[in-house]
Amino acid sequence: MRTSPTRQNLRRRLRDLGITHTSRTAAFNQLLREIPAPVLADLVGCHPRFAAERATTLATDWDNYAAIRATRPPSHP
């Protein structure tokens, strides 16, 4: 049976692949500009408060996302 990797082991594996803390942070920040913080938090498994605080720091404007989604049906190509 495989066990889940620890945070330290996962960080080491990512670093060994050339994925640095800086690049992970940059990717997270870019995703926060593209999708709402609660959605990203759910996708990556971080605490929603952390994602919301980062979004505030980045001045992303997703405050009205829920209201827009409630009034507009999703578009499907």
PLY file of the C-alpha trace (Angstrom):
ply
format ascii 1.0
element vertex 77
property float x
property float y
property float z
element edge 76
property int vertex1
property int vertex2
end_header
0.00 0.00 0.00
1.36 3.46 -0.98
1.32 6.26 1.52
0.70 9.88 0.71
3.83 11.93 0.25
4.64 14.34 3.04
4.79 18.03 2.25
8.55 17.95 2.55
8.87 14.97 0.19
6.52 16.58 -2.31
8.44 19.86 -2.22
11.68 17.95 -2.74
10.24 16.04 -5.68
8.94 19.24 -7.27
12.28 20.97 -6.76
14.08 18.00 -8.31
11.83 18.44 -11.35
12.82 22.11 -11.54
9.54 23.41 -10.13
10.64 25.97 -7.56
8.66 27.67 -4.83
8.81 30.86 -6.89
7.31 29.17 -9.94
4.57 27.50 -7.87
3.70 30.86 -6.33
3.65 32.54 -9.74
1.35 29.83 -11.11
-0.98 30.11 -8.11
-1.11 33.90 -8.48
-1.86 33.64 -12.19
-4.66 31.17 -11.55
-6.11 33.58 -8.97
-6.34 36.17 -11.74
-8.26 33.71 -13.90
-10.63 31.96 -11.50
-12.24 32.86 -8.15
-10.26 32.15 -5.00
-12.78 29.64 -3.53
-12.73 27.63 -6.77
-8.92 27.56 -6.86
-8.71 26.66 -3.18
-10.99 23.70 -3.80
-9.00 22.60 -6.86
-5.57 22.70 -5.24
-6.59 21.78 -1.70
-5.46 24.91 0.08
-7.41 26.75 2.75
-10.02 29.09 1.20
-8.90 31.91 3.50
-5.34 31.66 2.17
-6.56 31.87 -1.43
-8.86 34.79 -0.59
-6.05 36.69 1.14
-3.74 36.15 -1.83
-6.49 37.31 -4.20
-6.95 40.45 -2.11
-3.21 41.09 -2.17
-3.24 40.70 -5.96
-6.33 42.97 -6.20
-8.29 40.47 -8.25
-11.91 41.42 -8.80
-13.98 38.30 -8.24
-16.25 39.77 -5.58
-19.32 39.66 -7.79
-18.63 36.24 -9.35
-21.41 34.41 -7.47
-23.98 37.05 -8.37
-23.01 36.94 -12.04
-23.14 33.14 -12.13
-26.56 33.14 -10.46
-28.05 35.42 -13.12
-26.30 34.09 -16.20
-26.57 30.50 -17.42
-23.22 28.90 -18.31
-22.35 29.09 -21.98
-21.40 25.89 -23.72
-19.70 26.02 -27.12
0 1
1 2
2 3
3 4
4 5
5 6
6 7
7 8
8 9
9 10
10 11
11 12
12 13
13 14
14 15
15 16
16 17
17 18
18 19
19 20
20 21
21 22
22 23
23 24
24 25
25 26
26 27
27 28
28 29
29 30
30 31
31 32
32 33
33 34
34 35
35 36
36 37
37 38
38 39
39 40
40 41
41 42
42 43
43 44
44 45
45 46
46 47
47 48
48 49
49 50
50 51
51 52
52 53
53 54
54 55
55 56
56 57
57 58
58 59
59 60
60 61
61 62
62 63
63 64
64 65
65 66
66 67
67 68
68 69
69 70
70 71
71 72
72 73
73 74
74 75
75 76
